[in-house]
C-alpha cells in the first residue's frame, strides 16, 4: 500500500534502529518552527526509515530552547530568532547541505498590517540565507491556512469567501500576511533555477505542541482538567452554530505528510493545496468524546461563554494541578490560548475541499474522531495534562 494512502492514526511510525549504521542521507530538511504543532510532526515523521525521499537528515529551528517533549526526535536543533536578520545569518548560513525547507511558523501581532510586516521579515530572512548558502536546495514548502479564504482575524465574518473553499478562489481585498508570505516565496524561488515551491492551507489543526498558539485540542484538554479539578460542569464554550454545524479539521501528521509529498512528487510542484482530514464532524458529538476521555460528565451547550473570561485568574489553579498530578512544569499562558478557542468555537461553518490535492495524487486522510483521541492521549502521555 502506498505510504500516502496510510490514513490510519500512527501510520508510518517505524523507528530507525539505533544499532543500524548511520544512513547516507538522500535529503536534508530545514524545519522552521520545529516546536510548533506541525513542525513537531515533521520532526517525528521525516527521520523515519520509510519516509519518502529519505533517509532524511533534519535540522530544526525554533526561537526558544529545545523543550523536553521534543528531545526524542533525532534532529539537529538550532535555537534562532528568525526575526533578527543578523542572528538568522549567523545561525543558518553554515547549513550548506539543505535540500528542502519546511516553513511552518508564524508570529502574532495586534493588527494584520503588523502581521504582514513581522511574518514577511521572518520568512525573507530565512530564504535569503538558505537560498544563498545551500547550492543543492530543491524545494520550499510554505504553510499558511484557511485564513487565505476567510481574511484576517480582525475582519473575520466580513470579507470571507463562501465555503466550501477551493484553491482557485481569488485573494480577498484585505491585508493578509498569508498573501505576503506567498509573494515573498514566488519572488525568492526565482533566484535559483529549478527551485520549486508548494503552499499548504490547513484548517483547524488537531495536533500536539504546548508551544503552539493555535493548539485547540491542547487548550480544551487544559480547560477540561481545570473544570474537573474544581468540580465545575464541562460546558461547551462556543456558539450554538458551532455546536450544531458541520466542521472539518486537519490532523498535524497528515499535514506533515502532505508537505513531504509535495516536496518530492513532481506532480505537486509549484501548487497550493488545501489539507484537511477528508471527513466532517459536529462539536456536539466530539464534546462527548472529549469528556469521556477525561472521565467527566458532558455539560453540553448552555449558552455562549468566553474562556478568556471564565479562565481568568486560573493560573494558580493550573499550578496546583501541575504540582498534584506530577505534570511537566508549564504555565497556563503557555499551554492554553483562550482567545483562540473563543474565536474558533464562536465561528461559523468553514468547510474546504480536498479535490485538488487528490487529483494531484495525495490520497492521505484521517478519521477525525480517532485523530482527536490520539492527540488527547499524546497530551496525557507527555504529562502536559492529567
C-alpha positions in Angstrom: 0.0 0.0 0.0 1.3 3.5 -0.9 2.7 5.5 2.0 0.4 8.3 1.1 -2.6 6.0 1.5 -1.7 5.0 5.0 -4.5 7.0 6.5 -4.5 5.5 10.0 -3.5 7.1 13.2 0.0 6.0 13.9 0.8 5.1 10.3 4.3 5.3 9.0 5.7 5.2 12.6 8.7 2.9 12.0 11.8 3.9 14.0 15.3 3.7 12.8 17.2 1.0 14.7 19.8 2.7 16.9 22.2 -0.1 16.2 22.0 0.5 12.4 24.9 2.1 10.6 24.4 5.8 10.1 22.4 6.3 6.9 23.7 8.0 3.8 21.3 10.9 3.6 19.4 11.4 0.4 17.6 14.6 1.5 18.3 17.3 4.1 15.4 19.3 5.6 15.2 22.5 7.5 12.1 22.7 9.6 11.4 26.3 10.6 9.1 26.2 13.5 10.1 22.8 14.7 8.4 23.1 18.1 5.1 24.2 16.5 2.1 22.0 16.0 3.1 20.8 12.5 6.8 21.3 13.0 6.8 18.7 15.8 5.0 16.2 13.5 7.5 16.8 10.7 10.4 16.3 13.2 8.9 12.9 14.1 8.0 11.7 10.6 10.9 12.9 8.5 13.6 10.8 10.2 11.6 7.5 10.0 13.0 4.7 7.9 10.2 4.5 5.4 9.5 8.3 4.8 9.6 9.0 1.1 12.6 10.9 -0.1 14.8 9.6 2.7 16.9 8.8 4.5 16.4 12.4 5.8 18.8 14.5 7.8 16.8 17.0 9.7 17.6 20.5 11.1 15.0 22.1 13.3 14.8 25.8 14.0 12.9 27.4 16.9 13.1 30.6 18.9 13.1 29.1 22.4 15.4 26.5 23.9 14.6 22.9 23.0 11.7 21.7 25.2 11.7 18.3 26.9 8.8 17.0 24.9 10.7 17.5 21.6 14.0 15.9 22.6 13.2 12.3 21.4 13.2 13.4 17.7 16.6 12.6 16.0 17.2 16.1 14.7 19.8 18.8 15.0 18.1 21.6 17.0 19.0 25.2 16.3 17.8 27.9 18.6 17.4 31.1 16.5 15.2 34.1 16.4 14.5 34.4 12.7 13.0 37.9 13.1 16.6 39.0 13.7 18.4 39.1 10.3 21.9 39.1 11.8 21.2 36.1 14.1 19.5 34.2 11.2 22.5 34.8 9.0 24.9 33.7 11.8 22.9 30.6 12.8 21.8 29.3 9.4 24.5 30.3 6.9 26.6 27.3 7.8 23.8 24.9 6.7 25.1 24.4 3.2 23.6 20.9 2.6 19.8 21.8 2.9 17.7 20.4 0.1 14.2 21.1 1.4 12.8 23.9 3.6 9.6 23.4 5.5 8.4 26.7 6.8 5.7 26.1 9.4 5.9 29.1 11.8 4.3 32.5 12.3 4.2 35.4 14.7 1.1 37.2 16.0 0.8 40.9 16.3 -2.1 43.3 17.1 -3.1 44.2 13.6 -2.8 42.4 10.3 -0.6 45.0 8.8 1.8 44.3 11.7 1.4 40.6 11.0 2.4 41.2 7.4 5.5 43.1 8.4 6.9 40.7 11.0 6.0 37.5 9.2 7.3 38.7 5.9 10.5 39.7 7.5 11.0 36.3 9.2 10.3 34.4 6.1 12.6 36.6 3.9 15.4 36.3 6.5 15.3 32.5 6.2 15.0 32.3 2.4 17.7 34.9 1.8 20.2 32.9 3.9 19.3 29.4 2.7 19.0 30.1 -1.0 22.3 31.9 -0.9 24.2 29.2 1.0 22.6 25.9 0.1 23.6 25.1 -3.5 21.5 21.8 -3.5 18.3 23.5 -2.4 15.4 21.9 -4.3 12.1 22.9 -2.7 10.5 25.4 -0.3 7.3 24.2 1.4 5.2 27.0 3.0 2.3 26.6 5.4 -0.4 29.2 5.6 -4.1 28.2 6.2 -7.8 28.7 5.6 -7.4 32.4 6.6 -6.4 32.7 3.0 -10.2 32.5 2.2 -11.5 34.0 5.4 -9.5 37.1 5.8 -7.5 38.4 8.8 -8.7 37.8 12.4 -9.8 41.5 12.7 -12.2 41.1 9.7 -13.5 37.5 10.3 -17.1 37.2 9.1 -16.8 40.4 7.0 -14.8 39.6 3.8 -14.7 35.8 3.6 -15.4 33.7 0.6 -18.5 31.4 0.6 -17.5 27.8 1.6 -16.6 25.2 0.6 -13.2 26.8 -0.1 -11.2 25.7 -3.1 -7.7 26.8 -4.1 -8.7 28.7 -7.3 -10.6 31.3 -5.3 -9.1 34.8 -5.7 -7.4 36.7 -2.9 -9.6 38.8 -0.8 -9.4 42.6 -0.9 -7.9 42.9 2.6 -4.5 42.7 4.2 -3.4 39.2 4.9 0.1 38.0 5.9 -0.5 34.8 4.1 -0.5 36.7 0.8 2.7 38.5 1.9 4.4 35.2 2.5 3.3 33.8 -0.8 4.6 36.9 -2.7 7.9 36.5 -0.9 8.0 32.8 -1.8 7.2 33.4 -5.5 9.9 36.1 -5.8 12.5 34.2 -3.9 12.4 31.0 -5.9 13.2 33.0 -9.0 16.7 33.5 -7.5 17.6 29.8 -8.2 16.9 27.9 -11.4 14.9 24.8 -10.8 13.9 25.7 -7.3 10.2 24.6 -6.7 7.6 25.5 -4.1 4.4 24.4 -2.5 1.8 26.1 -0.3 -0.3 24.2 2.2 -3.6 25.5 3.7 -4.8 23.5 6.7 -7.9 24.5 8.6 -8.3 23.9 12.3 -5.3 21.7 13.3 -5.6 18.7 15.7 -2.0 18.1 16.9 0.5 18.3 19.7 2.6 21.2 20.8 2.5 23.0 24.2 4.2 25.9 22.4 1.6 26.4 19.7 -0.6 29.5 19.8 -3.2 27.5 17.8 -3.4 24.2 19.7 -7.1 24.0 20.2 -7.1 20.4 21.5 -4.4 21.2 24.0 -6.3 24.2 25.3 -9.5 22.2 25.6 -7.7 19.5 27.5 -6.5 22.1 29.9 -10.0 23.6 30.2 -11.5 20.2 31.0 -8.7 19.4 33.5 -9.4 22.7 35.4 -13.2 22.0 35.4 -12.6 18.5 36.7 -10.3 19.8 39.4 -12.8 22.4 40.6 -15.8 20.1 40.2 -17.3 22.5 37.7 -19.5 21.4 34.7 -17.6 20.9 31.5 -19.8 23.1 29.2 -19.1 23.7 25.5 -17.7 27.2 25.4 -18.6 28.0 21.8 -21.6 29.3 19.9 -24.8 27.3 19.2 -24.0 27.5 15.5 -20.5 26.0 16.1 -22.1 23.3 18.3 -24.5 22.2 15.6 -22.8 22.8 12.2 -20.5 20.6 10.2 -16.8 21.2 10.8 -13.6 20.0 9.4 -10.1 19.7 10.9 -6.6 18.9 9.8 -4.5 16.3 11.6 -1.0 17.6 12.2 0.6 14.3 11.0 -1.5 14.4 7.8 -0.4 18.0 7.1 3.2 16.9 7.6 2.7 14.0 5.2 1.3 16.4 2.5 4.3 18.7 3.0 6.6 15.8 2.4 4.6 14.5 -0.6 4.7 17.9 -2.3 8.4 18.3 -1.6 9.3 15.1 -3.6 6.4 14.4 -6.0 6.8 16.1 -9.4 3.1 16.4 -9.9 2.8 18.5 -6.8 5.4 21.2 -7.7 4.5 24.9 -7.7 1.0 24.4 -6.4 -1.2 25.4 -3.5 -3.2 22.7 -1.7 -5.9 22.7 1.0 -5.3 20.0 3.6 -8.0 18.5 5.8 -8.8 15.0 7.1 -11.4 14.3 4.4 -14.4 13.9 6.7 -16.7 16.2 8.7 -17.8 16.2 12.3 -20.0 18.2 14.7 -18.7 19.6 18.0 -21.9 18.3 19.7 -20.6 14.8 19.1 -16.9 15.4 19.7 -17.6 17.2 23.0 -18.9 13.9 24.4 -15.7 12.2 23.1 -13.5 14.8 24.8 -15.4 14.5 28.1 -15.3 10.6 28.0 -11.5 10.7 27.7 -11.2 12.7 30.9 -14.0 10.8 32.7 -16.1 13.8 33.3 -19.8 14.5 32.6 -20.6 16.1 29.3 -22.0 19.5 30.2 -23.2 20.1 26.7 -24.2 23.6 25.3 -26.0 26.0 27.6 -25.2 29.5 26.4 -22.3 31.2 24.7 -19.4 31.7 27.2 -16.0 33.2 26.9 -13.0 31.2 28.0 -11.0 34.4 28.2 -13.3 35.5 31.0 -14.1 32.0 32.5 -10.4 31.1 32.8 -9.3 34.5 34.1 -7.1 34.2 37.2 -6.8 30.4 36.9 -3.0 30.4 36.8 -2.8 29.3 40.5 -5.3 26.5 39.9 -3.2 25.2 37.0 -0.1 25.4 39.1 -1.8 23.3 41.7 -2.9 20.7 39.2 0.6 20.5 37.7 2.1 20.0 41.2 -0.5 17.5 42.5 -0.5 15.4 39.3 3.2 15.5 38.7 2.9 17.1 35.3 5.5 18.7 33.2 6.1 22.2 34.6 4.1 24.6 32.4 2.5 28.0 32.8 -1.2 28.3 31.9 -0.5 31.0 29.4 1.9 28.7 27.5 -0.5 25.7 27.2 -3.8 27.5 26.6 -4.6 30.4 24.3 -8.1 31.1 25.4 -8.6 33.9 22.8 -8.0 31.4 20.0 -10.5 28.9 21.5 -13.2 31.6 21.8 -12.6 32.7 18.2 -12.7 29.2 16.7 -15.6 27.8 18.6 -17.5 31.0 18.2 -17.3 30.9 14.4 -19.3 29.5 11.6 -19.0 26.7 9.1 -15.6 26.7 7.4 -15.6 23.7 5.0 -13.0 23.2 2.4 -12.5 20.8 -0.4 -9.6 18.3 -0.9 -10.4 17.6 -4.6 -7.3 19.4 -6.0 -4.9 17.5 -3.6 -6.5 14.2 -4.5 -6.4 14.9 -8.2 -2.7 15.6 -8.0 -2.1 12.3 -6.2 -2.2 12.8 -2.5 -4.8 10.4 -1.1 -3.9 10.6 2.6 -6.7 11.0 5.1 -7.6 10.8 8.8 -10.6 9.7 10.8 -11.1 12.9 12.8 -12.6 11.1 15.9 -9.5 8.9 16.0 -7.3 11.9 15.5 -8.9 13.8 18.4 -8.4 10.8 20.7 -4.8 10.3 19.6 -3.8 13.9 20.4 -5.6 13.8 23.7 -3.6 10.7 24.6 -0.4 12.3 23.5 -1.0 15.3 25.7 -1.5 12.9 28.6 1.4 10.7 27.6 3.8 13.6 27.7 2.3 14.7 31.0 1.1 18.0 29.8 -2.4 17.3 31.2 -3.5 14.7 33.7 
